[in-house]
Amino acid sequence: MKITNETIKVKSTGMRPTFHTLTEKVKEIVEVSQVKNGMCLIYSRHTTCSVMIDEDSFDKAYTGMTFLQQDLTDVFEKIIPTCRKEGQYMHPGPELTVFAAEHGEDKPGTLNTDAHLRSSIVGRSETIPIIEGNLELGEFGHIYFVDFDHTRARERKVYVQIIGE
């Protein structure tokens, strides 16, 4: 049994959700691992980010997102509006605000409740079977890392773990 662990670094833009296509990088990690049959886990430890599989819709909106990415963002805006002011959501409360300040976070940086809620719905990981050395993504599947946090640009880490033979 082989186990491979890799980290992919990405940078979000802030101001809107940032989508990163990870498909080719993950395929490279699988190839280098030489695992022929097993599982590939793609995981985010960031609680305002998600890993998801979707189709590449090719066409781009004015935001630079593909139409599917823009559609997802627009749907989330309707059901979980972007946090724009203190008190819009119960989170962050006074205790978290103090904790955040003690750890270098300013008040506007804590107004990311929408990102936490969106991430909890989409999920923070995907597990994909590896069969005969290939990720089983289907004909149209692509792997995306999404940073829903709009408060500022950040460097993020995506963890890839491959287990198999």
N, C-alpha and C positions, 0 to 999 in steps of 0.2 A: 504494500500500500504506500503510495506517494502522497505527500501533502505539500502544497506550494502556497506561499503567502506573498502577495504583492500589494503595493499601495499605488494608487493613481492620484495625482494631485490635480485639482482643477481650481479655477478662480471664478467666483461669481461677480456679477457687475453691480449688484445692489439696484435699487429703484424699481425692480420688477423681478419676477421669477427668472432664474437663469437655467437653461437646459444645456447639458453637455452630452454629446453622443459618445458612448464608450465602446460601441460594438467592436470596432477593429482592434482597439487596444486590448480588450478582453480576449478576443480571438488569438492575438499574439501571445498573451500570457498562457493560454491553453496549449498552444503549439509548443512553446518553449518547455512547458511542464512535461511534455511527452506522455501525458495521461491519455489513454485510449478509451477507457470506460470509467465514468465516475460522475462527480457533481461539481459544478462551479457556483460558488456563492459570491454575490456582489452585494456589499453591505455598506451602509452609512451609519456612523455613530452619531452624526449630527441630528439633533431632534427637530430641526426645521427643514430637513432635506429628505428626499426620497430616491429610491432606485425603482425604475419601472421598465417594462417592455411594451413597445408600441410600434406601429408602422411609421415609416418616414413618409410624410405627406408631400415632400419636395417643395411645394409652393410656399412662399414666405410672406408673412404679414409685415407691415411697416416697422414693427418692433424687432424684426430679425428672426422671430420665432416662426417655425413652420405653422401651417394652418391648424394642424391638430394640437400643437402646443399652445397656440393662441386660443383655440376653442376651449381647451382644458382650463387655461387661465381665466377666460371669460366666465365659464361655468362656475369655477370656484369663487369668482368675484360676486356672483349672485347668491351663492349659498353660504360663503364664508368671506364677507367683505374684508378688504385690506384694513388693518388696524391703523387709523389715522389720528386718533387722539386718545388721551388718557381717559379711562372710564368706559370706552366703547365695549370692552370685554372685562370680565372680572379680573383676569390675569393681565398684567402683573399686579399683584397686591402689594401692600406696604412692606411686608417682610422680604419679598423677592426684590423689591426696589432697593432696599438697604443692602441685601446680599450682593446684588449686581454692582452697586456703587463700590462696595468693598473689594470687588474684583475688576475694577476699571471700566465698567459698563456705564454709559450715561443713560439718562432716562429715555431719550428717544430710541436708544438701542434695545430697550426692553419691550418696545411696542411692536412685537412680532407674533402676537397670539395667533393671527391668521396662519402664519407659516407653520406653527406647531400643530394646529388643527388639520391643515391640509396634509402635512406629512403623516399624521396619524391615520388618515383615511387611505392615502396611497400606499403607505408602507415604506420601510427603510431598507428592504432587501429583496432580492430575487435569487432563486436557485434554479439553475438550468442543467439538465442532464448533458453529459458528454458521452456520445456514442461514436465509436470508431474514430476518435480524435476530433470530432466536430461538435460544436455547441448546437443543441437542438432548438433553434430559434424559430424554425418554420421559414417559409419563403419570404415573409415580409417583416419579421421581427427584428427590432433594433433595441439596444440597451441604452437607457438614458439615466443620467444623474440629474436631479432637479433640486436646485436651491430655491426654496420658496421665500426665504428671508430677504426682505427688501430694504432693511435698515441701512446696510452699507455693503461695499464689496468685501469679500473675504476669500482667503485660501481655504479650500476644503480637501479632505482626504476620503477616498473611496477605497475600501478594502476588498480584495479579491482573494478568495481561498478556493483552491482546487484539491479535491480528494478523490483518489482513484488508483487504477492500475494501468 
